[in-house]
């Protein structure tokens, strides 16, 4: 018989609203002696049954709910049933896809378990004691439901330490290569499941990356390129012509110039190229990440349109803004009023589309103020580098920076940059990252597309 956890009378009824966590300060008493990771029954102060969950006295999140019926154990059969539901949901909303987040923890009623599918390879993150104790059962259930060639564990995250667990990685099942290849939006990508960030890839932005399509074309007229009908050997054709009347042969003459910062594997760069970008600058501070992006670009045949930069994004954006401002000052003052022998700052480039997809700046509530300074900084400088009428694509994966605060921070950056923004898209993660209503912790990703106009 499972032990019972009785909740205090004066508490917010979060559990009844669907929230799957019980904190230590919400517990009045425990009847029985639950061992670490064992299932307990959660009850009101009056004894009414609410849920079953696994228990960890070493964690501030004392109970994580796994079901709303009295359960005595997390069996392989129960795990298999939950995983089948996970697979069916993805198959419904991502028909034909072979790469996606297959299990998203609490939102899939498997708290502490994250599974990403890369074709016939699964990568698992086990984040909590309750799931850690059931590693073999989880592995067996995953093998039965997904029939993978291999399962690799990437539980090398610091959050495990809050559960009293050490970090660990390694093969759990079958054969796992270091790198795997997946397809996203018709693009080929190499993913390093052993050394890459998190599980090697970020599926949460997969649907958002396809939203670049309407931003990538319609820029040729700014360069004076127009379409004309001309006589050709095979009859009259409509051809692009430059201001000098010469036919333009470059196939991406109508494409955008794009800057992607924090590129990781270069997935936004790849989508930009697919949808017709003329030139993309792909930037990351990690040489390993840039090399991964380079291989992905070459794999898709986009190397003639992409330049790679290994640099700190904050420093790079500031350098471009400084160069731009110096050139504007020199142009406004006139050659007679400035020392033209003074060397101009490096930089001064602008782009039609600037993409900012940084890592989380706030991992705790106490880090929010500093995180907002960081978000304002990169967006302020990014906005100054967007050509008039161009687009800022910006994101935050910091849960503690709530959506309204993120938008307010962008607005502050726009005010200081002298820009007016038109919001065209505001989204979260894709359908393989479902959310339980009322569980704000799952609503971490903010993704926005703005059109940028100058106030002056």
N, C-alpha and C positions, 0 to 999 in steps of 0.2 A: 504494500500500500504506500503510495507516494506521500511524502510529508506535505504539510499545508502551510502556506504563507498567508497571514491575515494582515490586511491593510488598515492603516489608521482611519478613524472615522472622518476627520477633517482633512480631506484631500481633494484635489481636483480629479474628477472622474475621467482621467485620460484613457484608462484601459477600456472603459465602456465606449469610448469614442474611436477605438481602433488602434490606439498607440500601443506598441508591442513591448515597452520597457517598464520595469518596476524598479525604482531607485531605492537605495537603502533607507532613506529618510521617509519613505512611504510605508514602511513595514512596521506594524505594531508588535507582532510576535510570530514565531515560527513553531509549529507543533510537529514533532518528529525531529530526526537528525539527518537532513539531506547532505549527502556527500557532494564534493565539488563536481559540478556538471550534471548532477542527477536531476530528473524531472520532479517538479513540485506542482501542487495545485494552488492557485492563487484565489483567495477568497476575500469578501468584504469583511469588515469588522464584525458583522453579524453572522458570518459563516456562509454566505451565499457564494456558490462557485462562479468564478469569472473566466478562468483560463488555465491552461497548463503551460509550463515553461521550464527551461533549465536554469539551475541555481549556481551562483558563484559568489561566495562570501568575500572573495578577494577583490571584487569589482564594485564600483559605485552603482553600476547597473546590475542590481542583485539578481533579477530574473528577466529572461528574454522569452517572450511568448512564442510557442510553436503550434498552439492549437486552442480552440475554444470548446473542446470537449475533454472530459477527464482522460488523460493519457498516463500510462504507467511507464512507458519507455518509447524512445525513438528507434523503432525497428527498421530493418532494411526494407521491409514491405511499405512502411509509411514513407520513408525517404524516396523510394522508387515512385510511389504514387504522386508525391509532390513534384518530382523531377519530370514525370510525364506531363503534368499540368504546365510546367515551365516550358517544355518543348512545344506543346500544343499551342500555347499563347504566341510564341515566336513564329511558329509556322503559319498562324492565322494572319499576323500583321506584317511578317517579313517573308512572304511566300518565295520559296526557292533559294533563300539566303543560306549560306553555309558558314558565315562569320558574324557573330553577334554576342552580346552578353546573354548567356543562357540561364544564369541564376543571379538574382539581384537581392540577396540577403533577406531582410525583413519584408520587403515588398513582395517576395515570393514565398513568404511564410517559412523561410529557412534562415533564421537570423544568424549572422556571423559567417555565412557561406557565400562566396562570390565565385562564379564560374564563367569564363569566357571561352567561346568556341571558335577555333581557327580551323575550319574544315574538319579533318579527322583527328585533330589534336585538341584536347581540353586543357586549359590552364586554370588551376584552382587556387583561391586564397581562402584560408581558414583563419578567421580573425578572433574567435572566442573559444573559451575553454570547453563549453558544451559541445561545439562542433569538433574541436581538436580531439576529444576523447572518442569521437565516432569516425575518425579518419578512414578506417578500413571499411566500415559500413557505407560511408559516402562514396568511396572509390568503387566499391562493388556495385552500388546502385547507379552511379554514373556510367559505368561500363555496360550495364544492362540496358539503360535507356538510350544512350547516344552511340553505342558501339564504336568507340574511338580506337584509333591505332595506338594512342598513348595519352596519358594524363600526367601533367607536370604541375608541381606545387610551387607557388610563389608567395609563401607566407612570410616574406621578408619585409614586414611593415612594423613600425614602432607601436601601433595601436595594440598589438598582441601583448606588449609589456604591461598594459593596464589590466590585462586579464591574468597576469602572473605567468605568461608564456614567453618562451624564447623564439627568436625568428628562425625560420627553416625554409629550405628549398630542396627540390630533388624530384626524381621520377617516382610516381606512385603506381604507374601501370603501363605496360607495353613499352614501346620505343618512342622516344621523343627527340626530334632533331633540335639543334640550337635555334635555328631559324625556320620559319614556316612562311608560305606564300598564301595570301588571301586576295579576294576580289571585293572592291568597294566601288559602287557606282560605275562598274565596268572597268575599273582601274586595277592594275596588279600592284600589290604591295608586299614587301618583305617585312616580317615582324620577328624581332629577336625576343623570344619568350624567356630566355635565360637572363639576359643582361638589360633588356629594355625596361623603361619605367613601368611601375605597377605590374600588370600582366603582360606588358610588351606593346599594348596598343590601347587607344582610347575610343571605344565604341560609342560613347555618349554623344559625340558630335557627328556621328555618321550621317544622319539625316540632314543636319544643319549644313554640312559641307556641300550638299547638292543645291542649297539655296544660293550659291555663288553664281549659278547659271545666268540669271538676267543681268548681273553686274559686269559680265566679261566682254560684252559686245556693245557697239554703238559709239565708239570713240574716234573713229576715223575722221569724221567731219572736223574735229578740233584741230587736226593736223592739215586741214585744207583739202582733204581727199574727198572727191565726189564721184558719183557713178555716172558714166556716159555710155551711150550706145555707139559702138564703133564697128567698122567693117573688118571682119577677120576672114581667114582663108576658108573657114567653114560657115561663113555667113555673119550676119550682124549679131553682136553680143554686147551685153552690159558689162563694162569693165571699170575697176577703180582707177581714178586718174589723180595725180598730185597737182599742186598749184601751178607747176610748170607745164602741165599738159601731158606729162609722161605717164604711161600705164604703170600701175603699181603691181609688182609681181609677188611681193611678200604675202603669203596666204592669210596672215593674221593681222593685216593692216587695220582692221576695225576693232582689234582687241585692246583690252585695258592693260595698263602697267600696274603691277601688283607688288606690294611688300607684305610678306608673311613673317611675323616675329614669333618666337617660341615655336619653331616649326616641328620639333620632334622628328617624326618620320616623314614630314613633308606632305601630309595628307591634304591640307588646304591648297598647297602649291599644285599638287597633282590635279585636283578638281578644277582649279583655276585654269590650268593648261587645257584640260579636257574641254572646258566650255569656251575656249577661244582666246585666252589671255595672250597679249603680244609679248610681254616680258615680265618675268617674276623674279623678285629678289627673295631668296629663302634663307632665313637667319635663325641661328640658335647658338647659345653659348657653349654647347657641348660639341666637340669635334666628332664624337661617336654618333650623335644624333644627326649631324650634318652629313656624315658619310652614309648613314642609313638613308637619309633623304636623297642623296645623290644617286645611290643605287636604284631607288624607287623611280626617280626621274628618268634614268637611263633605261630602266626596264620598260617604261611606257613610251620611250622615244621622244621625250620632251627636252632633251639636254640642250638643244639650240636656243631654247627660250628661257632658260633658268640660270641665274647666277647664284652662287652660294657664299654666305658670309658667316664666319665664326666670330661672334661678338656678343657682348652683353647688350641686350635690347635697350635698356635704359640709356646706356652711354651712346649707342648708335643713333637712337632717335634724337637725343640732345645734340649730337654732332651735326646731324642733318639740319636741324632747326637753326643752330648757330650759323652754319654756312649760308642758309637761306636768308636769314636776317641780315647778315653782312652784305650779301649781294643786293638786297633790297635797299639798304642804306646807301650803298655806293651808287646805285642807279638813281635814287632820289636826289642825292647831293650833286651829282654831275661830276665829271672827271676833273674839272678845275678846282673843286672844293675838297677833294680827298687825296690822300697820298696813295697813288696807284702802285707805288713800289712795295707797299705793305702786302705781305702774303695773306691771301684769303684763307679762311678756315676750311678745313676739309669738310666736304658734305655739301648740303644745299640741294639735294634731290627731292623731288616730289613724285607722288604716285596717284593714279586714278582710284585705286582701292588699297586701303591699309587694313591688314588683318592682325588683331592682337588676341592671342589665345594663351594667356600665361598660366603657369601652375598656381595652385592655391596660395594666396598671400596671407590668409587668416585660417590657421588650424585650431585656434581657440577663440573664445569670446573676447578675451583680453587683447587679442591681436588685431581686432577689427579696425581700430583707429589708424594704426600703422598701415594696415592693408588698404584702407581707403586712400591714404596718401599715395601709396604705390599705384593704385588703379587710376587716381587722378593724374599722376605724373605721366604714365605711359599714354593715357588717352589724350591729355593736353598736348603732348608733343606729337602724337600720332595725328591728331586733328589738324595741326599746323602743316602737316606734310601731305594732306589730301588735296588734290587739285579741286578747284571750284566746281561744285556740282557732283563731285565724286562721292565715294562711300567709305565709311568706317565700319568695319566688321569687328566687334569686340565681345569678349566673353569673360566670365568669372566662374570658377568652380569652387569658390570659398562659400561653404554653407552658411557661415556666420555673417557674411555680407548678404543681407536679405535683398530681394529684388528691388524694393522701393529705395533702399539705400544705395544700391548699385546704380540705378538710374539717376538718383540725385547727385551721385559722385560724377557721373558722365556729364550731367548738366552743368555742374560747377566747372569742369574742365572746358566745356564748350564756351561758357561765359568768359573765362580767362583767356581763351584762344580767340575770342571775337567771332565765334561761329554760331550759326543757328542750325539745329539738327532736326531732321524729319525722320521719325521712327517708322521703319517699314516692316521689320520683323522683330518679335521678342518671344523667344522660345526657351524651353528647357531641354532635357535629354530626350532621346528617342524612345520608341515604344518598347524596346528591349530593356528599358529602365523604368518600369511602372512605379507609380507612387500610390501609397495608401493615403486616402484623404484624412487630413488631420495630423499626419506624420511629417512635419516640416523638414526633418533631417534628410528625407529623401529628395527634397526639392532644392538641390544644391547648385545646379547649373543655370547660369543666365547667359543667353546668347542673343545679341542684338545686331541689327543692320540699320545704320543711319545714313541718310543723304546729308552731305555737308555743304552749307552755304556760308559765305562771309557776311558779317553784319555791315561791313564797310565796302 
